[in-house]
Amino acid sequence: MTQDTATPAAAWEEIRDLIDAGEADPLVRRLLTLDGEERKLVAGRLRGHITVMRARSEARESALWATDDWDEWDGSDQPWERWPDLVRLAGAGTISAVSAVASWVTRRDLSRPRPFSGRGGFGDPAPLLRLISARPAAWQAELAVRLARKVKGPRDGGVPLALALLRSTGAPPPEHDPLVVAWVSEGARPRPDPLLPVLVPRLFEAEGVGRVLRHERIEPLSPWLRRLRRLGDRELLLDGCVRRFLRGGSAQDLRFFVRLHELIAPSEAEVARRGRDYLRLLPAAPGPVAELALRHLRRLEAHEPRDVVEAVEALVFRSEVTLARTGLTWLDQSVRQAAIHPGEIVPALVSAFHHASYEVQGRAAQLALKHADRFGPPDAERIREAIPALPAALGGRLAARFGRP
């Protein structure tokens, strides 16, 4: 029977036989030639055929186990094992509603275990893209967005198709954190990647990106750091890093963004424009982030006195000895340069007296003695009242100068 005289039922039989043969290309070619009535009939028969194909596949596998042929199996797919991928193709080529196609191509029972991956997958997306490209452009774009929203993470078997469709259709990717993490986790990336301009700003917002990229390094320069440096948009990247720091997170989650920030190497002018944000990082950001912020702030020639005092007061409350000591050194330099009145440093010194580290307490006591002659009576009284917080040896030295509380 020729294609011109075939009935819809005959078309279903052809599609069914092509699925059973396990060859994708002939199936795609035939699906593209179906008319509306044939597509409707095939789509209606597919759901019931899944049960048939699963039973047939299990029977063939059992038969293979029972023969000596199993010992000679090389691990490659058997034609009858490919039915999930081909049933997906048949549905994508015949189901009308975009929402139904999105559900069909991501069905769990059409996912096959992939060798050595430890997960299910949906095979090569290229045949599906051939079928989908025959649909109207708006239909394709809607499917791309629907599939992107279904992505659960980088190990989701539907990721390759979702990303390929977003690239081919140019549809705006939805704001969906798992999609961004999956994109970052991709292996081979197309050059140029049309998703890059859209998704790079979301790197700094999507939870999980930092965890995926935590092993990226500056020396030798790792792929994602190289890719972002090549992008060349310093403002976008610096603002993104600082914004990500302010959102918080563990040191591990922020490690990539710390390295990206240092790779960009912001100028003094760029740091100055973001000075208030760097100051906001000092009290509670993870150690590497706070160290970064403090290092860049100290590069600036001038600060508002209250900003310096506020920053050091935040630092001496931190448990990290290096940060607290560096803060006290910054305070001392500011006084010596007449940028801060000596009395303004007293609250920070008193806070440092309560630090858990003897080293920090000792540095604070040393500064109190160093600037003692420049303190007014109220400042000296505050220091005297705080002496009991110090170890006996340090407290004795301050009591000899300021009097006992």
N, C-alpha and C positions, 0 to 999 in steps of 0.2 A: 504494500500500500504506500503510495507516495505521500509526501507531506501535505500536498494540496488537497488530497481527498481523505486525509486522516481525520478520524473523529476525536473529540476530546478524550474519550476513554483510551483510544490508541495512543494518544500523546502521553497519558499517564503511564501506560505500559512501557513506552520508550524511556521515560524518565526513570521509572523503577528499575529497568534493566541496566541503565547507565550507572545508577547508584550501586547496584549489585556488582558491576564490573570494577568499581573502585577507581575510575579514571576521571579526573576533574575537568580537563579541557573539553572532551566531547560533551560532557554534561553542560558546561557553561555555554558552549556553542548552541546546543539544542534549546536551552532555556531562553536564550536571546531571541529565538525564532517563534516562541509560543505566542498565540494570540490571546485576547482577553478571556475568552471562554475556557481555553485550555489552561491558562494560568490559574483561573478560579478552581477548576477541577483538581489540578495537581496540588494546590495549596490545601484543599479540603481533605485529600487522601494522605498527606504527609504525616500528620500526627499519629494516625493509626498504624502507619508503616514503621514508626520507630520501634514499637514492640516487636514487630516481625523481624526487623533487622537485628535487634539486640539478641533475640532468641537464636537466630541463624548464626550470628557471630559466636555466641557462646557454644553452640553445638559444634561449629567448625574448630574452635579452639580446643574443645574437649577431644575431638577426633584426632587432632594433631598431637596432643599429649599422649594419646594411646598408641601412637605409631613410632617407629624408629626415626621418622623424618624429623622429629623434634631435636634430635641430637645434631642434626645438620643445619638447623636454623641459624641464620647469621644476625638475627636481631632486627632486620628490616621489617617494615610494614608488609602485611599480606593485603591483597586487594580487598578482602572481605572485612579487614579491620578499619578501612578508611570510611566506612559508611557514615559516622557522625559528621565528618567534614562535608561530605557530599549531601547529606540531608540538610545541613545548614545552608549550603549553596542553593539547593532546590527551594527552600523556604524564602531565602533572600531574593530569589529571582521570580517568585510567584505571588507572595503575600502582598496585599495592596497597602494596608495602613502602615505608616512609618512607625507608629508605636508598637504594632505587632511584630514588625521586622526587628526592631530593637530588642524586643523580648525573645524572639526566636533565635537570633544569632548569639545570644548570651545564655541560652539554656544550659543548665548544669549537665543534663543528660546527653548533651552533644559535645561535651568536653572530653578529650581523650588524654590519658597519661602520656607525658612526653619523656622519652628516655633521659635518665640522669638529672631531670629537672626537679623531681619530687613534687610536681604539681600538674594540674590539668591544663590543657591548652586548646586552642582553636585552629591550629595549623596556619599555613601561609595565607595572609589576608589578600594576596594579589587576585586570586579568582573571584573573591567576593567583591573587590573593588571593580573588576570588569563588569560584573552584573549590576552593581549599584550605579555605575557611571552611566548606565542607560536610562536611569530615572531622571525626572526633572530636577533642575539645579536646587530649587528650594527644598524639595523632598530630601535630597542628599544632605543638604546643610542641616536640616532638622534632625536627620538620623545621626549625623556626626555629633551634634550637641547632646542628643539623648544617650548615645553610647558613652560619651565623655562623662556624663553625670553618673553613669553606672559603674565607673572604674572605682575599685575598692583599694587599690594600691599597686605597687610595681609588679607583684606576682600574679596579678589578675590576668587571666588568659585573654581577655578582650582588649588589652592595652594596645597591641599592634594595630588592630583594625581602627580603634577609636582615634589614635594619633594619625594614622594614615589618612583617614577621612577628614579630620580637621585640616590637615595640610592640603589635601586635594581640593576641598571645597572652599577653603578660606573662611569658614564659619568662625565667628568669635568664640573661643573656648569659654565654657562656663566657669564661674568662680568656684572651684572645687579642689580643695587641698590634695586629695589622693591623686587627682589627675596631674598636678604639678610635680608631685613626688615621683609618679610613674614616668613622666617626661624626663626628669633629671636622671632617673635610674636607667634610662634607655642605653642600650649598647651602642651600635652603629647609628650615627646621627647624620641625616642628610645635610649636605652643604650646597647652598645656604638653607637654613631651616626657617620656613615661614612662621613657625611658632615662636621663634626667638624673641622678636620685638614685643610680642603680646605677653609671653610667660615670664620673661626675665624680671619684670617688676614684681611678679607674684612669688618669686623665689624668697623674698624677704617677709612674706606674709604667711605662706603655707606651712603648717606644722609638719615636721618630718623631713624637710629638705636638709636642714643642718645635720641631722643624724645620718642621712644617706651620703652626704659629701664630707663627712668628718675626717676621712683619710686623705683628702686633697692636700697637696703640699706645694710650697713655693720653690723648694729646691729638692729634686728637679721639679719644674713647673708642671703641675698636673693638668689634665685635659680641661676641666671646668674652669679653673682659674685662668688658664690660657684663653679659653673661649670668651670669658667675660672681659679680660683685659683687651682682647682684640675688638670687643664691642665699642670701646672708646668713650662711653658716656660716663664721665667721672661723676657728674652731679647725681645722676640716677643711682650709681653704685654706692657712692658715699652716703647719700640720703637713705638708701635702702639698708645699708649696714647699721647706721646709727639708729634708724627706726627699729630694726630687728633687735639691737641691743636693748633698747628701751622697752620692748615687749617682754623681755626677760627670757629665762630658760636656763638650762644647765650649761656648765662649761663645755661639755661634749657637744651639745646641740649648737652652741655658738662658735665652736672652734673654726669652722669653715669661714664664717663671716669675719672673724678676727683676722684670719690670714688674707682674705680678700681686701679688707680695709688696709692692711699693711702693704699689700701688693700695690694698691693705688697710691700709697705714700702721699697723703694729703698735705698741701702746702699750709703755711701759717694762715694765709687768708681764708683758706677753706676750713681750717679748724676754727678760726675766729667766728665765722658765720654760724657755726654750730656749737659755739662755746657753752651756751646754757644747757644744751642737750648732753654734752660731755660731763658737765658738772652734775647733772641729774643721775649719771651712771655711777658716781663715786660711792654713794652710801650702800647700795645693795647688789650691784651687778656682780656676777662671778669674777673671781680674782683676775683672770687674764683680761677681761673686758675693762675692769676698773684700772688695771695697770696701764692698759692702752690709753684710756681716757686721760689719766693723770699725766702720762708721758707727753701727750700732745698738748695738754693744757699748759704745761710748764714751758713749752716752746714759745708761748706768746709773751710779748714784751710787757704788756700792761693788762692788769685785771682790776675790776672794781674791788676795793678792799673787802667789802662784805662778801664777795664771791669767794675770795681766797679763804676767809675765816670760815665760811659755811662749808667749803670743800674740806678743809682740814678737820673741822669738827666731825664731819661724816667719816673721814678716814680713821680717826683715832678710836672710833667705835667698832671698827672692823677687827676681826681676829688676826688677819694676816700682818705679821710683824713688818714686812717690807713696806707695805702700803702705809702703815701708821708712821713708821720712821721717815719715809719719804715725805709724808705730809708735814711732819714737824720740821724737817729741813726746809721745805718750801716756806713755812711760816717764818722761820728764822731769817731766811734770805729776804723775805718781804719787809721785815722790820729793819734789817740792815740797810736796805735800799730806800728806806723811808716811805715805802708804799703803804705801810700799815702802822698805825700808832701802837706802841707796845701794849697798851692796855687792852687792845682788841684781841690779843692772842690768849689772854688769861682763860676764857672759857674752854678753849681747846686744850690748854695745858692741864687744867683741872680734870677734864674728861680723860686725858691720857694717864693721869695718876691712877685711875681705876682700871687701866688695861691689864689683861692677864699676863702680859709679857714683862718681865723685869727689864729687858732691854728698852722697851718703849717707855716704861716708867722712868728709867734712868735718863733717857734722852729728854723727856719732858722736865725732869728735875734740873737737868743741866741748863736748859733754856730759861727756866725760872730764875736760876742763880745768875745766868749771864745777863739778863735784862732787869735784874732786881732794882737797880738804881733808877730805872725809868718808869717804874710802876707808881701810880698814885696810891694813896692810903686805901681806898676801897678795893683796888686790885690786889694789893698786898694782903688785905684781910681775907679775900676769897682764897688766895693761895694758902694762907695760914690755916683756914678752916678745913682745907682738903688734905692737909699733911697726914692725917691718920690713915688715909687710903694707901699710903706708900709703905714699902718694907722699912723696917726700923733704921737700917743704915742710911737709906735715902731720906727718910723722914727726919733723921737727926741732922743731916746737913742743911735741910731747908729750915728746920726749927732754929738752928744757930743764926740764920740770916733773917728770917721773918718773925721769929718768936714762936713759942709753943701755943697750940690752940687751946 
